Amino acid sequence: MSLSDVLSPFSAWKNLFRDPVSIPDPLNDRPGAPRYRGFHQNDIEKCIGCGTCEAICQNAAIDMVVVAEIATKPGDSGLRPRIDYGRCCWCALCVDVCMTSSLSMSNEYKWVDHDPEVFRFTPGIDLKHWDSTELGYRRPEGHRLTGNERVVMGELAPEARADSFVEIVAGYDLEQAKLEADRCVSCGLCVATCPTHMAVPEYIATIRDGDYEQGVRLLYQTNPFSNVCGRVCTHRCETSCAARHEGDPIAIRWLKRHIIDQVPHDRVKQIAAEGRVNEPSDHRVAIIGAGPAGLTAAFDLAKAGHGVTVFEALPAPGGMMRYGIPEYRLPYDKLDEDVDVIRSMGVEIRCNTRIGEDISIDQLREQHDTVLLAIGLHQGRSTRIPGSEHEDVVSAVELLRRITFGERFDVPKTVAVIGGGNVAMDIARSLARMQRQQHGQVGVTLVALEAEDLMLADREEIDEAREEGVVIIPSRGPRQCLIERDAVTGLETVHCVSVFDEQGRFAPKYDDSDIQVHDAGLVVEAIGQAADHVFLGESLTEALEWERNRIRIDADGHTSESWLWAAGDAVEGPDVITAVAAGHRIAASMMLAFAQKSGRE
Amino acid sequence: MTMQPLYQALKAGFPIGELTEQRPDLAFITVPREQLRGLLLHLRDQEGFTHLVLLTAVDWIEEDRFQLTYLLHDRKGARDIGLRVMLPRQAVIEGAPMESIHDLWPTAATYQRELREMFGIDFPDSPGVNEDFILEGWREIPPYRRDFDTLKYSNETFAPRPGRESQDPAQYMKAQLYPDGA
């Protein structure tokens, strides 16, 4: 035996003075690793109840349940995920796919209870001690199961589009559309926000499947204006898209356009006619105005076998879709396709027929069971500033109408546009194009009452107008139109400090020390439109109930007169898709009235 | 601390892939299958990586590959290195064998038995590799393979728990916000 063999047991004694490596209280003092996939946490304010966690769960461990604390609102179903720990395998796919990063996992992993029911719980609602734990599994930075960037839409560059009315947006090709459709998680949060509740997840799925005819079928279930809405819809659906929280919303509008672009027009007509009633009813409906509200109602009613005649004062159908929206945003032939499908349903459209001149409203009432007023807002409002009565101070809607008529009037080298909404952008960009054609240069100044970030026009309209050479000056109020020797020479504006008062009422405040003059041979007013109700005649105007200068309607679009309904911009606004929704509602309401009448007889 | 010096030393002797540094004390290298045994021996006997922490697999079904990860620990250096080997997935499913390393670390036999059961990757020479590991009486395809339909299996195998119900978000929103459809 060597000396070291004798001494070595004692050398271990030095360890007595070291800190122990064992854990003193192993049951309580042993945290999970920092990225441990432990019990779930859900930030209940961030969660939007889209159910994507439920959809991806491979063990069917997640249910979307109603919780008393959360109300359903646009973009939030109000549901929240409940997890069954009898099924969960802690794979964390639910965390990885979560569209808002509300769902995560703490590093807590001990939970003991005698009651098996407690292991089915709603994180964030059923409060747990690990709810605010910082450590645990989070989706790593940059790790996404769904693409967060929208497929870029091809558009004409400013220099290629600034002197022509050719359509700007190219539309997605097959590959681009599939990529964009692939980003959609089919949660359906958008459907409630769409005024006409289009079947968005279902029609996007047809792009992934390449089944475009089924796509058109789904579009026509809720909207006979997919060519139009696929181009110019205000796409409020995209504001409710689950993808917008951590990336770009799905390009729902462009995908709709892509579907309708893929199917030949004659085939679209066949699909739209599926389910059409072939035995004509004896009900006759007159519709005044061939805009989106009137024509949608006409489509539904004619498809159900009712006789529909649409009376249109202007030379062609479409209303503001044709006479308001410029061709570079919505080509006329695309609008014509949508209208042609509606005509093919048996709808008769009589253009150049103005009620009150060519036929009276009383005659319409006598010859039809019901009448729909869908006349739109075709009269421009005036600022009534000094000089605005001059003939070279015109309304935007009138000028846009003349451009659609094909009038090639001379545009002065300088123009001032008053207004900060989309109509103002439409006329400014149209006149800029004509100036470029006529003079080789743009001289349009647009003044808006609102500050830059509060302007009513869509951001892309403002940006594109600037790209095309329009000078946009926010926070300017019109003071007077300057006239020298009977000719308009400019517009005088004053700095607008604020548009609304503390109560939110329209009460612009000005700084009179800040006055500017904008050279202009033509001043265009684009500050709002009004309806022309003169044709109603005195007795009907008296009989109807009004709300300020709008005809009062109920939820079904019914006026106070039993034979008369009203829809569209003149009573509701503000966009095509709202008018489409109203058209459907009114057609259903009229058909209900027909059924009730038949039941009584 | 960095794994770069070790990586450069290994690269001088072996044709190996890129270094992925997860942490200063944890890195991964993808290596050719035929270099695996030599690298494991070198790391164990020359570089201090004496402990086999784990051997596991990933099913890259889209790329038709199985990935084996051999994670080794260097006690003295307090660092880990993972060697990744890619196998042709379809060939492995059809029975192409993988070399066992149980002679380098006896514990490897247990991992290899697990991989045989959960992924269907065969290590013919590994002791007891064909014995049941945890799935007694399993009749389906190996359950860690991505083409195994977990949801279908659990729906067919397990009774649904009473009292569960779920709402479709879009349908629920309709009922709450526009019940008459308009």
Interface residues (C-beta under 8 A of the other chain):
Chain A: G49 C50 G51 E54 C57 Q58 N59 A60 I62 D63 M64 V65 V66 T72 P74 S77 G78 L79 D84 G86 R87 C89 R120 C187 G188 L189 V191 A192 H197 P201 A555 A581 H584 R585 A588
Chain B: T150 L151 S154 N155 F158 R161 R164 E165 S166 Q167 D168 P169 A170 Q171 Y172 M173 K174 Q176 L177 Y178 G181 A182
